Amino acid sequence: MKAKHRYLGGKRIGRWLSYALAACVATQATVPAAWSPARLLETKARQAAPTRATAALNQALELQRRGDYESAAKAIDVAKARQEELTQVERRELAMVEERNQDALRSRQEGSDQLNLLEKLVQAGQRSAAATFLKRILP
């Protein structure tokens, strides 16, 4: 008894599979290194389990959003210490977060210094100097 051949769209499955296999092998030679299976697995693993540096960066972003700049600075320090674990995009983001956090801390300190000076002027009875200073610092 003759074996029955299975057909797929008018072609034998064996021939179709050999064409598909040949196409896959031919395209493997042109796949860039960025799309290699090892690179894809590494990327997926990184996405699945964020590194400590990534977690510290995310924590710094959240703390900064809440206005807790001192705690954000500590989280930024942790992320900077483990910077080699970050992607290039995350490293750029870390640099921007650090710059914004330093600006916020500096502004907060300047505001605190101005309030302290204003309080000293009022306590010293120099109300006209305090009023002039207040007009100068307020928009």
PyMOL commands that set and color helices and strands:
alter all, ss='L'
color gray80, all
select helices_A, chain A and resi 13-28+33-35+37-48+52-66+69-81+83-85+88-123+127-137
alter helices_A, ss='H'
color red, helices_A
select strands_A, chain A and resi 7-8+11-12
alter strands_A, ss='S'
color yellow, strands_A
deselect
rebuild
show_as cartoon
